Amino acid sequence: SALLRAAEHEALALGRTVLTLRTRRGCEAERLYQAHGWSCAGVIPQDSLRPDGVRCDGAIYVKQLLR
């Protein structure tokens, strides 16, 4: 949570208003991103690996920052 807030704060300081993140579909990061107002912009089938080496879908998250 602190890292997301710091990234958003730094992005605004640099004049950025749109951020994107990528993660594995169904992992803990998705719940964290959603809890902080990020939206899933799309899913990429079978583009990620779990720690056990199994392929899974990836997810792209986006957040529009307000100035």
All heavy atoms as TSV, in Angstrom:
chain	resi	resn	atom	element	x	y	z
A	1	SER	N	N	0.816	-1.200	0.000
A	1	SER	CA	C	0.000	0.000	0.000
A	1	SER	C	C	0.858	1.261	0.000
A	1	SER	O	O	0.602	2.191	-0.751
A	1	SER	CB	C	-0.923	0.010	1.213
A	1	SER	OG	O	-1.878	-1.005	1.109
A	2	ALA	N	N	1.882	1.282	0.847
A	2	ALA	CA	C	2.755	2.461	0.923
A	2	ALA	C	C	3.499	2.665	-0.385
A	2	ALA	O	O	3.683	3.800	-0.840
A	2	ALA	CB	C	3.727	2.322	2.085
A	3	LEU	N	N	3.927	1.586	-1.007
A	3	LEU	CA	C	4.654	1.690	-2.274
A	3	LEU	C	C	3.747	2.235	-3.379
A	3	LEU	O	O	4.170	3.091	-4.167
A	3	LEU	CB	C	5.221	0.334	-2.671
A	3	LEU	CG	C	6.062	0.290	-3.936
A	3	LEU	CD1	C	7.239	1.251	-3.855
A	3	LEU	CD2	C	6.546	-1.123	-4.195
A	4	LEU	N	N	2.494	1.786	-3.426
A	4	LEU	CA	C	1.557	2.312	-4.421
A	4	LEU	C	C	1.327	3.804	-4.214
A	4	LEU	O	O	1.338	4.590	-5.171
A	4	LEU	CB	C	0.218	1.572	-4.351
A	4	LEU	CG	C	0.169	0.188	-4.963
A	4	LEU	CD1	C	-1.200	-0.449	-4.720
A	4	LEU	CD2	C	0.482	0.226	-6.441
A	5	ARG	N	N	1.110	4.197	-2.962
A	5	ARG	CA	C	0.893	5.628	-2.680
A	5	ARG	C	C	2.113	6.453	-3.065
A	5	ARG	O	O	1.995	7.538	-3.641
A	5	ARG	CB	C	0.539	5.823	-1.206
A	5	ARG	CG	C	-0.889	5.420	-0.872
A	5	ARG	CD	C	-1.300	5.867	0.523
A	5	ARG	NE	N	-0.427	5.338	1.573
A	5	ARG	CZ	C	-0.608	4.172	2.178
A	5	ARG	NH1	N	-1.620	3.411	1.845
A	5	ARG	NH2	N	0.226	3.774	3.128
A	6	ALA	N	N	3.307	5.949	-2.761
A	6	ALA	CA	C	4.540	6.674	-3.103
A	6	ALA	C	C	4.689	6.794	-4.617
A	6	ALA	O	O	5.076	7.851	-5.127
A	6	ALA	CB	C	5.750	5.967	-2.500
A	7	ALA	N	N	4.382	5.734	-5.348
A	7	ALA	CA	C	4.480	5.774	-6.812
A	7	ALA	C	C	3.502	6.788	-7.396
A	7	ALA	O	O	3.855	7.553	-8.306
A	7	ALA	CB	C	4.217	4.387	-7.391
A	8	GLU	N	N	2.284	6.815	-6.864
A	8	GLU	CA	C	1.285	7.770	-7.347
A	8	GLU	C	C	1.717	9.201	-7.040
A	8	GLU	O	O	1.599	10.093	-7.889
A	8	GLU	CB	C	-0.078	7.461	-6.731
A	8	GLU	CG	C	-0.653	6.154	-7.225
A	8	GLU	CD	C	-1.908	5.734	-6.480
A	8	GLU	OE1	O	-2.521	6.570	-5.785
A	8	GLU	OE2	O	-2.275	4.548	-6.598
A	9	HIS	N	N	2.236	9.421	-5.846
A	9	HIS	CA	C	2.701	10.747	-5.450
A	9	HIS	C	C	3.850	11.204	-6.356
A	9	HIS	O	O	3.852	12.345	-6.852
A	9	HIS	CB	C	3.149	10.725	-3.987
A	9	HIS	CG	C	3.686	12.026	-3.504
A	9	HIS	ND1	N	2.872	13.095	-3.181
A	9	HIS	CD2	C	4.961	12.456	-3.301
A	9	HIS	CE1	C	3.626	14.116	-2.804
A	9	HIS	NE2	N	4.893	13.742	-2.871
A	10	GLU	N	N	4.805	10.332	-6.596
A	10	GLU	CA	C	5.950	10.668	-7.453
A	10	GLU	C	C	5.503	10.919	-8.894
A	10	GLU	O	O	5.999	11.831	-9.553
A	10	GLU	CB	C	6.988	9.552	-7.404
A	10	GLU	CG	C	8.247	9.852	-8.172
A	10	GLU	CD	C	9.059	11.006	-7.609
A	10	GLU	OE1	O	8.871	11.380	-6.429
A	10	GLU	OE2	O	9.896	11.551	-8.360
A	11	ALA	N	N	4.572	10.112	-9.372
A	11	ALA	CA	C	4.067	10.301	-10.731
A	11	ALA	C	C	3.434	11.679	-10.888
A	11	ALA	O	O	3.691	12.383	-11.880
A	11	ALA	CB	C	3.058	9.210	-11.074
A	12	LEU	N	N	2.625	12.075	-9.914
A	12	LEU	CA	C	2.014	13.409	-9.981
A	12	LEU	C	C	3.074	14.503	-9.933
A	12	LEU	O	O	2.975	15.499	-10.650
A	12	LEU	CB	C	1.014	13.589	-8.831
A	12	LEU	CG	C	-0.331	12.897	-9.016
A	12	LEU	CD1	C	-1.145	12.980	-7.735
A	12	LEU	CD2	C	-1.088	13.508	-10.186
A	13	ALA	N	N	4.097	14.322	-9.113
A	13	ALA	CA	C	5.177	15.309	-9.026
A	13	ALA	C	C	5.896	15.454	-10.360
A	13	ALA	O	O	6.417	16.525	-10.683
A	13	ALA	CB	C	6.167	14.910	-7.928
A	14	LEU	N	N	5.919	14.379	-11.150
A	14	LEU	CA	C	6.560	14.399	-12.469
A	14	LEU	C	C	5.596	14.794	-13.587
A	14	LEU	O	O	5.950	14.773	-14.753
A	14	LEU	CB	C	7.160	13.027	-12.778
A	14	LEU	CG	C	8.318	12.602	-11.885
A	14	LEU	CD1	C	8.682	11.149	-12.136
A	14	LEU	CD2	C	9.523	13.515	-12.097
A	15	GLY	N	N	4.364	15.133	-13.210
A	15	GLY	CA	C	3.377	15.561	-14.193
A	15	GLY	C	C	2.658	14.429	-14.900
A	15	GLY	O	O	1.982	14.641	-15.901
A	16	ARG	N	N	2.758	13.223	-14.395
A	16	ARG	CA	C	2.080	12.075	-14.991
A	16	ARG	C	C	0.678	11.956	-14.411
A	16	ARG	O	O	0.466	12.211	-13.236
A	16	ARG	CB	C	2.832	10.777	-14.706
A	16	ARG	CG	C	4.279	10.808	-15.064
A	16	ARG	CD	C	4.467	10.657	-16.551
A	16	ARG	NE	N	5.858	10.331	-16.835
A	16	ARG	CZ	C	6.641	11.084	-17.559
A	16	ARG	NH1	N	6.187	12.193	-18.079
A	16	ARG	NH2	N	7.883	10.728	-17.789
A	17	THR	N	N	-0.267	11.544	-15.244
A	17	THR	CA	C	-1.635	11.407	-14.755
A	17	THR	C	C	-2.230	10.019	-14.997
A	17	THR	O	O	-3.310	9.725	-14.513
A	17	THR	CB	C	-2.561	12.461	-15.388
A	17	THR	OG1	O	-2.507	12.335	-16.805
A	17	THR	CG2	C	-2.161	13.868	-14.959
A	18	VAL	N	N	-1.545	9.181	-15.762
A	18	VAL	CA	C	-2.025	7.826	-16.014
A	18	VAL	C	C	-0.893	6.848	-15.703
A	18	VAL	O	O	0.213	6.995	-16.204
A	18	VAL	CB	C	-2.482	7.633	-17.474
A	18	VAL	CG1	C	-2.943	6.195	-17.713
A	18	VAL	CG2	C	-3.606	8.598	-17.816
A	19	LEU	N	N	-1.194	5.864	-14.856
A	19	LEU	CA	C	-0.206	4.845	-14.505
A	19	LEU	C	C	-0.727	3.473	-14.908
A	19	LEU	O	O	-1.933	3.232	-14.896
A	19	LEU	CB	C	0.046	4.835	-12.993
A	19	LEU	CG	C	0.648	6.090	-12.385
A	19	LEU	CD1	C	0.802	5.906	-10.884
A	19	LEU	CD2	C	1.984	6.403	-13.024
A	20	THR	N	N	0.185	2.563	-15.254
A	20	THR	CA	C	-0.188	1.186	-15.552
A	20	THR	C	C	0.695	0.235	-14.754
A	20	THR	O	O	1.860	0.531	-14.481
A	20	THR	CB	C	-0.056	0.857	-17.052
A	20	THR	OG1	O	1.293	1.069	-17.457
A	20	THR	CG2	C	-0.991	1.705	-17.890
A	21	LEU	N	N	0.117	-0.880	-14.379
A	21	LEU	CA	C	0.820	-1.952	-13.675
A	21	LEU	C	C	0.434	-3.270	-14.318
A	21	LEU	O	O	-0.647	-3.395	-14.883
A	21	LEU	CB	C	0.413	-1.993	-12.196
A	21	LEU	CG	C	0.822	-0.817	-11.335
A	21	LEU	CD1	C	0.141	-0.907	-9.974
A	21	LEU	CD2	C	2.326	-0.800	-11.165
A	22	ARG	N	N	1.291	-4.249	-14.187
A	22	ARG	CA	C	1.032	-5.566	-14.746
A	22	ARG	C	C	1.276	-6.610	-13.666
A	22	ARG	O	O	2.188	-6.466	-12.859
A	22	ARG	CB	C	1.982	-5.720	-15.916
A	22	ARG	CG	C	2.211	-7.031	-16.391
A	22	ARG	CD	C	3.151	-7.007	-17.596
A	22	ARG	NE	N	2.993	-8.251	-18.253
A	22	ARG	CZ	C	3.363	-9.403	-17.733
A	22	ARG	NH1	N	3.945	-9.436	-16.575
A	22	ARG	NH2	N	3.151	-10.516	-18.382
A	23	THR	N	N	0.433	-7.642	-13.646
A	23	THR	CA	C	0.570	-8.705	-12.652
A	23	THR	C	C	-0.012	-10.004	-13.200
A	23	THR	O	O	-0.590	-10.019	-14.291
A	23	THR	CB	C	-0.125	-8.324	-11.331
A	23	THR	OG1	O	0.250	-9.251	-10.327
A	23	THR	CG2	C	-1.628	-8.256	-11.463
A	24	ARG	N	N	0.140	-11.066	-12.437
A	24	ARG	CA	C	-0.506	-12.328	-12.789
A	24	ARG	C	C	-1.971	-12.276	-12.393
A	24	ARG	O	O	-2.320	-11.775	-11.332
A	24	ARG	CB	C	0.161	-13.510	-12.064
A	24	ARG	CG	C	1.479	-13.906	-12.619
A	24	ARG	CD	C	2.073	-15.103	-11.894
A	24	ARG	NE	N	2.436	-14.762	-10.515
A	24	ARG	CZ	C	1.851	-15.249	-9.430
A	24	ARG	NH1	N	0.890	-16.130	-9.531
A	24	ARG	NH2	N	2.235	-14.882	-8.233
A	25	ARG	N	N	-2.817	-12.781	-13.242
A	25	ARG	CA	C	-4.258	-12.832	-12.967
A	25	ARG	C	C	-4.513	-13.732	-11.762
A	25	ARG	O	O	-3.964	-14.828	-11.673
A	25	ARG	CB	C	-4.984	-13.380	-14.202
A	25	ARG	CG	C	-6.461	-13.285	-14.133
A	25	ARG	CD	C	-6.875	-11.884	-14.430
A	25	ARG	NE	N	-8.313	-11.831	-14.607
A	25	ARG	CZ	C	-9.001	-10.746	-14.443
A	25	ARG	NH1	N	-8.407	-9.634	-14.127
A	25	ARG	NH2	N	-10.280	-10.740	-14.612
A	26	GLY	N	N	-5.314	-13.262	-10.814
A	26	GLY	CA	C	-5.695	-14.061	-9.662
A	26	GLY	C	C	-4.731	-14.023	-8.492
A	26	GLY	O	O	-4.942	-14.692	-7.499
A	27	CYS	N	N	-3.677	-13.210	-8.569
A	27	CYS	CA	C	-2.723	-13.158	-7.458
A	27	CYS	C	C	-3.124	-12.066	-6.452
A	27	CYS	O	O	-4.031	-11.281	-6.686
A	27	CYS	CB	C	-1.302	-12.937	-7.970
A	27	CYS	SG	S	-0.979	-11.273	-8.536
A	28	GLU	N	N	-2.415	-12.033	-5.334
A	28	GLU	CA	C	-2.707	-11.056	-4.271
A	28	GLU	C	C	-2.602	-9.608	-4.767
A	28	GLU	O	O	-3.326	-8.736	-4.289
A	28	GLU	CB	C	-1.745	-11.255	-3.104
A	28	GLU	CG	C	-2.009	-12.501	-2.295
A	28	GLU	CD	C	-3.313	-12.419	-1.532
A	28	GLU	OE1	O	-3.664	-11.344	-1.024
A	28	GLU	OE2	O	-3.990	-13.455	-1.450
A	29	ALA	N	N	-1.695	-9.350	-5.695
A	29	ALA	CA	C	-1.514	-7.977	-6.192
A	29	ALA	C	C	-2.801	-7.426	-6.792
A	29	ALA	O	O	-3.091	-6.240	-6.644
A	29	ALA	CB	C	-0.392	-7.922	-7.215
A	30	GLU	N	N	-3.576	-8.269	-7.463
A	30	GLU	CA	C	-4.837	-7.791	-8.043
A	30	GLU	C	C	-5.756	-7.217	-6.975
A	30	GLU	O	O	-6.335	-6.149	-7.162
A	30	GLU	CB	C	-5.565	-8.921	-8.774
A	30	GLU	CG	C	-5.069	-9.159	-10.157
A	30	GLU	CD	C	-6.048	-9.949	-10.970
A	30	GLU	OE1	O	-6.398	-11.080	-10.550
A	30	GLU	OE2	O	-6.475	-9.444	-12.014
A	31	ARG	N	N	-5.892	-7.907	-5.860
A	31	ARG	CA	C	-6.758	-7.416	-4.788
A	31	ARG	C	C	-6.214	-6.103	-4.212
A	31	ARG	O	O	-6.971	-5.195	-3.905
A	31	ARG	CB	C	-6.906	-8.483	-3.708
A	31	ARG	CG	C	-7.772	-9.648	-4.178
A	31	ARG	CD	C	-8.014	-10.676	-3.101
A	31	ARG	NE	N	-6.896	-11.596	-2.916
A	31	ARG	CZ	C	-6.580	-12.593	-3.732
A	31	ARG	NH1	N	-7.299	-12.788	-4.819
A	31	ARG	NH2	N	-5.577	-13.391	-3.480
A	32	LEU	N	N	-4.899	-6.001	-4.090
A	32	LEU	CA	C	-4.280	-4.773	-3.587
A	32	LEU	C	C	-4.549	-3.618	-4.546
A	32	LEU	O	O	-4.965	-2.541	-4.129
A	32	LEU	CB	C	-2.775	-4.976	-3.407
A	32	LEU	CG	C	-2.000	-3.743	-2.955
A	32	LEU	CD1	C	-2.386	-3.347	-1.529
A	32	LEU	CD2	C	-0.504	-3.988	-3.066
A	33	TYR	N	N	-4.296	-3.833	-5.837
A	33	TYR	CA	C	-4.529	-2.772	-6.825
A	33	TYR	C	C	-5.988	-2.323	-6.805
A	33	TYR	O	O	-6.281	-1.129	-6.797
A	33	TYR	CB	C	-4.165	-3.237	-8.230
A	33	TYR	CG	C	-2.715	-3.615	-8.426
A	33	TYR	CD1	C	-2.329	-4.393	-9.500
A	33	TYR	CD2	C	-1.716	-3.211	-7.541
A	33	TYR	CE1	C	-1.005	-4.748	-9.699
A	33	TYR	CE2	C	-0.392	-3.568	-7.732
A	33	TYR	CZ	C	-0.040	-4.334	-8.815
A	33	TYR	OH	O	1.262	-4.681	-9.015
A	34	GLN	N	N	-6.908	-3.275	-6.798
A	34	GLN	CA	C	-8.331	-2.935	-6.798
A	34	GLN	C	C	-8.716	-2.156	-5.545
A	34	GLN	O	O	-9.496	-1.209	-5.618
A	34	GLN	CB	C	-9.169	-4.210	-6.924
A	34	GLN	CG	C	-9.031	-4.859	-8.275
A	34	GLN	CD	C	-9.589	-6.271	-8.325
A	34	GLN	OE1	O	-10.074	-6.806	-7.329
A	34	GLN	NE2	N	-9.507	-6.890	-9.490
A	35	ALA	N	N	-8.145	-2.523	-4.405
A	35	ALA	CA	C	-8.445	-1.827	-3.147
A	35	ALA	C	C	-7.969	-0.379	-3.179
A	35	ALA	O	O	-8.481	0.452	-2.437
A	35	ALA	CB	C	-7.804	-2.564	-1.974
A	36	HIS	N	N	-6.999	-0.083	-4.041
A	36	HIS	CA	C	-6.464	1.274	-4.142
A	36	HIS	C	C	-6.972	2.020	-5.374
A	36	HIS	O	O	-6.379	3.014	-5.794
A	36	HIS	CB	C	-4.933	1.236	-4.122
A	36	HIS	CG	C	-4.402	0.934	-2.758
A	36	HIS	ND1	N	-4.179	1.913	-1.816
A	36	HIS	CD2	C	-4.107	-0.236	-2.156
A	36	HIS	CE1	C	-3.748	1.356	-0.703
A	36	HIS	NE2	N	-3.700	0.052	-0.875
A	37	GLY	N	N	-8.064	1.532	-5.948
A	37	GLY	CA	C	-8.726	2.262	-7.023
A	37	GLY	C	C	-8.206	2.009	-8.424
A	37	GLY	O	O	-8.559	2.731	-9.353
A	38	TRP	N	N	-7.394	0.981	-8.609
A	38	TRP	CA	C	-6.894	0.625	-9.939
A	38	TRP	C	C	-7.949	-0.220	-10.647
A	38	TRP	O	O	-8.678	-0.979	-10.021
A	38	TRP	CB	C	-5.596	-0.152	-9.830
A	38	TRP	CG	C	-4.440	0.661	-9.335
A	38	TRP	CD1	C	-4.245	1.106	-8.058
A	38	TRP	CD2	C	-3.336	1.135	-10.090
A	38	TRP	NE1	N	-3.078	1.825	-7.976
A	38	TRP	CE2	C	-2.494	1.854	-9.219
A	38	TRP	CE3	C	-2.961	1.021	-11.418
A	38	TRP	CZ2	C	-1.317	2.455	-9.643
A	38	TRP	CZ3	C	-1.787	1.610	-11.836
A	38	TRP	CH2	C	-0.978	2.322	-10.951
A	39	SER	N	N	-8.016	-0.110	-11.979
A	39	SER	CA	C	-8.979	-0.865	-12.781
A	39	SER	C	C	-8.252	-1.792	-13.737
A	39	SER	O	O	-7.227	-1.415	-14.316
A	39	SER	CB	C	-9.840	0.091	-13.616
A	39	SER	OG	O	-10.537	0.979	-12.785
A	40	CYS	N	N	-8.807	-2.983	-13.939
A	40	CYS	CA	C	-8.223	-3.922	-14.891
A	40	CYS	C	C	-8.542	-3.427	-16.304
A	40	CYS	O	O	-9.705	-3.268	-16.674
A	40	CYS	CB	C	-8.778	-5.327	-14.676
A	40	CYS	SG	S	-7.994	-6.548	-15.740
A	41	ALA	N	N	-7.495	-3.194	-17.083
A	41	ALA	CA	C	-7.669	-2.702	-18.450
A	41	ALA	C	C	-7.670	-3.845	-19.455
A	41	ALA	O	O	-8.086	-3.655	-20.594
A	41	ALA	CB	C	-6.552	-1.712	-18.794
A	42	GLY	N	N	-7.179	-5.003	-19.042
A	42	GLY	CA	C	-7.169	-6.128	-19.968
A	42	GLY	C	C	-6.418	-7.321	-19.414
A	42	GLY	O	O	-5.679	-7.211	-18.437
A	43	VAL	N	N	-6.620	-8.441	-20.077
A	43	VAL	CA	C	-5.975	-9.693	-19.697
A	43	VAL	C	C	-5.207	-10.216	-20.903
A	43	VAL	O	O	-5.710	-10.186	-22.029
A	43	VAL	CB	C	-7.028	-10.724	-19.234
A	43	VAL	CG1	C	-6.393	-12.071	-18.966
A	43	VAL	CG2	C	-7.748	-10.211	-17.999
A	44	ILE	N	N	-3.998	-10.694	-20.673
A	44	ILE	CA	C	-3.180	-11.279	-21.722
A	44	ILE	C	C	-3.066	-12.782	-21.420
A	44	ILE	O	O	-2.441	-13.166	-20.429
A	44	ILE	CB	C	-1.786	-10.628	-21.779
A	44	ILE	CG1	C	-1.918	-9.123	-21.938
A	44	ILE	CG2	C	-0.967	-11.240	-22.905
A	44	ILE	CD1	C	-0.620	-8.372	-21.731
A	45	PRO	N	N	-3.670	-13.618	-22.249
A	45	PRO	CA	C	-3.686	-15.051	-21.970
A	45	PRO	C	C	-2.283	-15.677	-21.946
A	45	PRO	O	O	-1.452	-15.392	-22.824
A	45	PRO	CB	C	-4.513	-15.638	-23.121
A	45	PRO	CG	C	-5.286	-14.490	-23.669
A	45	PRO	CD	C	-4.439	-13.274	-23.440
A	46	GLN	N	N	-2.044	-16.477	-20.917
A	46	GLN	CA	C	-0.856	-17.317	-20.812
A	46	GLN	C	C	0.471	-16.591	-20.995
A	46	GLN	O	O	1.413	-17.137	-21.571
A	46	GLN	CB	C	-0.956	-18.456	-21.830
A	46	GLN	CG	C	-2.184	-19.334	-21.666
A	46	GLN	CD	C	-2.182	-20.069	-20.335
A	46	GLN	OE1	O	-1.246	-20.794	-20.046
A	46	GLN	NE2	N	-3.207	-19.872	-19.534
A	47	ASP	N	N	0.588	-15.363	-20.512
A	47	ASP	CA	C	1.839	-14.614	-20.698
A	47	ASP	C	C	2.704	-14.549	-19.450
A	47	ASP	O	O	3.773	-13.959	-19.467
A	47	ASP	CB	C	1.560	-13.204	-21.191
A	47	ASP	CG	C	1.257	-12.233	-20.065
A	47	ASP	OD1	O	0.591	-12.646	-19.105
A	47	ASP	OD2	O	1.689	-11.090	-20.141
A	48	SER	N	N	2.254	-15.141	-18.349
A	48	SER	CA	C	2.981	-15.054	-17.088
A	48	SER	C	C	3.274	-16.444	-16.546
A	48	SER	O	O	2.644	-17.423	-16.935
A	48	SER	CB	C	2.154	-14.283	-16.055
A	48	SER	OG	O	1.929	-12.967	-16.492
A	49	LEU	N	N	4.249	-16.491	-15.641
A	49	LEU	CA	C	4.573	-17.744	-14.966
A	49	LEU	C	C	4.371	-17.587	-13.471
A	49	LEU	O	O	4.779	-16.587	-12.895
A	49	LEU	CB	C	6.031	-18.129	-15.209
A	49	LEU	CG	C	6.422	-18.591	-16.597
A	49	LEU	CD1	C	7.925	-18.812	-16.661
A	49	LEU	CD2	C	5.692	-19.854	-16.974
A	50	ARG	N	N	3.760	-18.582	-12.863
A	50	ARG	CA	C	3.690	-18.624	-11.410
A	50	ARG	C	C	5.047	-19.081	-10.889
A	50	ARG	O	O	5.878	-19.584	-11.654
A	50	ARG	CB	C	2.599	-19.609	-10.964
A	50	ARG	CG	C	1.218	-19.191	-11.352
A	50	ARG	CD	C	0.149	-20.063	-10.741
A	50	ARG	NE	N	0.553	-21.453	-10.548
A	50	ARG	CZ	C	-0.263	-22.478	-10.582
A	50	ARG	NH1	N	-1.547	-22.299	-10.801
A	50	ARG	NH2	N	0.182	-23.708	-10.388
A	51	PRO	N	N	5.310	-18.925	-9.593
A	51	PRO	CA	C	6.589	-19.383	-9.039
A	51	PRO	C	C	6.873	-20.863	-9.285
A	51	PRO	O	O	8.028	-21.265	-9.385
A	51	PRO	CB	C	6.452	-19.090	-7.541
A	51	PRO	CG	C	5.495	-17.945	-7.479
A	51	PRO	CD	C	4.512	-18.204	-8.600
A	52	ASP	N	N	5.814	-21.668	-9.444
A	52	ASP	CA	C	6.015	-23.100	-9.696
A	52	ASP	C	C	6.216	-23.423	-11.171
A	52	ASP	O	O	6.298	-24.590	-11.560
A	52	ASP	CB	C	4.862	-23.919	-9.120
A	52	ASP	CG	C	3.516	-23.581	-9.756
A	52	ASP	OD1	O	3.467	-22.789	-10.721
A	52	ASP	OD2	O	2.498	-24.113	-9.271
A	53	GLY	N	N	6.289	-22.377	-12.024
A	53	GLY	CA	C	6.557	-22.572	-13.446
A	53	GLY	C	C	5.334	-22.778	-14.318
A	53	GLY	O	O	5.455	-22.914	-15.533
A	54	VAL	N	N	4.156	-22.799	-13.737
A	54	VAL	CA	C	2.921	-22.988	-14.495
A	54	VAL	C	C	2.537	-21.667	-15.168
A	54	VAL	O	O	2.565	-20.608	-14.543
A	54	VAL	CB	C	1.780	-23.485	-13.571
A	54	VAL	CG1	C	0.455	-23.538	-14.312
A	54	VAL	CG2	C	2.141	-24.834	-12.990
A	55	ARG	N	N	2.187	-21.735	-16.451
A	55	ARG	CA	C	1.743	-20.541	-17.180
A	55	ARG	C	C	0.359	-20.108	-16.714
A	55	ARG	O	O	-0.487	-20.940	-16.389
A	55	ARG	CB	C	1.692	-20.807	-18.680
A	55	ARG	CG	C	3.047	-20.868	-19.299
A	55	ARG	CD	C	2.965	-20.409	-20.752
A	55	ARG	NE	N	4.288	-20.123	-21.230
A	55	ARG	CZ	C	4.905	-18.950	-21.116
A	55	ARG	NH1	N	4.303	-17.956	-20.537
A	55	ARG	NH2	N	6.116	-18.762	-21.579
A	56	CYS	N	N	0.146	-18.796	-16.705
A	56	CYS	CA	C	-1.158	-18.246	-16.335
A	56	CYS	C	C	-1.356	-16.923	-17.059
A	56	CYS	O	O	-0.441	-16.400	-17.693
A	56	CYS	CB	C	-1.267	-18.078	-14.820
A	56	CYS	SG	S	-0.001	-17.018	-14.130
A	57	ASP	N	N	-2.557	-16.399	-16.954
A	57	ASP	CA	C	-2.882	-15.138	-17.617
A	57	ASP	C	C	-2.254	-13.961	-16.869
A	57	ASP	O	O	-2.095	-14.003	-15.650
A	57	ASP	CB	C	-4.395	-14.931	-17.671
A	57	ASP	CG	C	-5.091	-15.971	-18.512
A	57	ASP	OD1	O	-4.418	-16.662	-19.300
A	57	ASP	OD2	O	-6.326	-16.091	-18.394
A	58	GLY	N	N	-1.930	-12.931	-17.615
A	58	GLY	CA	C	-1.449	-11.686	-17.028
A	58	GLY	C	C	-2.571	-10.660	-17.047
A	58	GLY	O	O	-3.509	-10.772	-17.829
A	59	ALA	N	N	-2.485	-9.667	-16.178
A	59	ALA	CA	C	-3.500	-8.607	-16.115
A	59	ALA	C	C	-2.803	-7.255	-16.120
A	59	ALA	O	O	-1.773	-7.075	-15.472
A	59	ALA	CB	C	-4.355	-8.758	-14.863
A	60	ILE	N	N	-3.361	-6.324	-16.868
A	60	ILE	CA	C	-2.867	-4.959	-16.931
A	60	ILE	C	C	-3.834	-4.081	-16.141
A	60	ILE	O	O	-5.047	-4.111	-16.375
A	60	ILE	CB	C	-2.796	-4.435	-18.388
A	60	ILE	CG1	C	-2.001	-5.390	-19.270
A	60	ILE	CG2	C	-2.255	-3.018	-18.431
A	60	ILE	CD1	C	-0.546	-5.497	-18.928
A	61	TYR	N	N	-3.291	-3.312	-15.203
A	61	TYR	CA	C	-4.100	-2.408	-14.394
A	61	TYR	C	C	-3.727	-0.965	-14.709
A	61	TYR	O	O	-2.571	-0.663	-15.000
A	61	TYR	CB	C	-3.904	-2.689	-12.895
A	61	TYR	CG	C	-4.779	-3.809	-12.444
A	61	TYR	CD1	C	-4.434	-5.129	-12.699
A	61	TYR	CD2	C	-5.998	-3.562	-11.834
A	61	TYR	CE1	C	-5.263	-6.165	-12.332
A	61	TYR	CE2	C	-6.836	-4.591	-11.465
A	61	TYR	CZ	C	-6.468	-5.887	-11.722
A	61	TYR	OH	O	-7.314	-6.901	-11.358
A	62	VAL	N	N	-4.710	-0.084	-14.640
A	62	VAL	CA	C	-4.516	1.324	-14.950
A	62	VAL	C	C	-5.181	2.180	-13.867
A	62	VAL	O	O	-6.183	1.783	-13.272
A	62	VAL	CB	C	-5.082	1.673	-16.356
A	62	VAL	CG1	C	-6.586	1.482	-16.408
A	62	VAL	CG2	C	-4.700	3.069	-16.781
A	63	LYS	N	N	-4.579	3.346	-13.639
A	63	LYS	CA	C	-5.188	4.304	-12.709
A	63	LYS	C	C	-4.975	5.701	-13.253
A	63	LYS	O	O	-3.862	6.097	-13.594
A	63	LYS	CB	C	-4.587	4.187	-11.321
A	63	LYS	CG	C	-5.296	5.105	-10.318
A	63	LYS	CD	C	-4.914	4.792	-8.903
A	63	LYS	CE	C	-5.729	5.616	-7.923
A	63	LYS	NZ	N	-5.374	5.324	-6.542
A	64	GLN	N	N	-6.071	6.458	-13.321
A	64	GLN	CA	C	-6.037	7.866	-13.705
A	64	GLN	C	C	-5.852	8.685	-12.425
A	64	GLN	O	O	-6.655	8.567	-11.500
A	64	GLN	CB	C	-7.361	8.261	-14.383
A	64	GLN	CG	C	-7.453	9.704	-14.778
A	64	GLN	CD	C	-6.688	10.004	-16.050
A	64	GLN	OE1	O	-6.698	9.230	-16.966
A	64	GLN	NE2	N	-6.025	11.134	-16.081
A	65	LEU	N	N	-4.794	9.438	-12.366
A	65	LEU	CA	C	-4.505	10.238	-11.166
A	65	LEU	C	C	-5.138	11.613	-11.296
A	65	LEU	O	O	-5.157	12.203	-12.368
A	65	LEU	CB	C	-2.992	10.392	-10.981
A	65	LEU	CG	C	-2.204	9.095	-10.871
A	65	LEU	CD1	C	-0.724	9.402	-10.760
A	65	LEU	CD2	C	-2.668	8.281	-9.681
A	66	LEU	N	N	-5.655	12.111	-10.198
A	66	LEU	CA	C	-6.253	13.436	-10.160
A	66	LEU	C	C	-5.256	14.426	-9.603
A	66	LEU	O	O	-4.600	14.156	-8.611
A	66	LEU	CB	C	-7.522	13.422	-9.300
A	66	LEU	CG	C	-8.602	12.439	-9.748
A	66	LEU	CD1	C	-9.739	12.441	-8.741
A	66	LEU	CD2	C	-9.106	12.788	-11.130
A	67	ARG	N	N	-5.159	15.569	-10.225
A	67	ARG	CA	C	-4.239	16.606	-9.766
A	67	ARG	C	C	-4.856	17.434	-8.703
A	67	ARG	O	O	-5.974	17.671	-8.574
A	67	ARG	CB	C	-3.822	17.490	-10.927
A	67	ARG	CG	C	-3.015	16.696	-11.901
A	67	ARG	CD	C	-2.504	17.556	-12.987
A	67	ARG	NE	N	-1.187	17.007	-13.264
A	67	ARG	CZ	C	-0.214	17.670	-13.763
A	67	ARG	NH1	N	-0.353	18.921	-14.083
A	67	ARG	NH2	N	0.940	17.106	-13.999
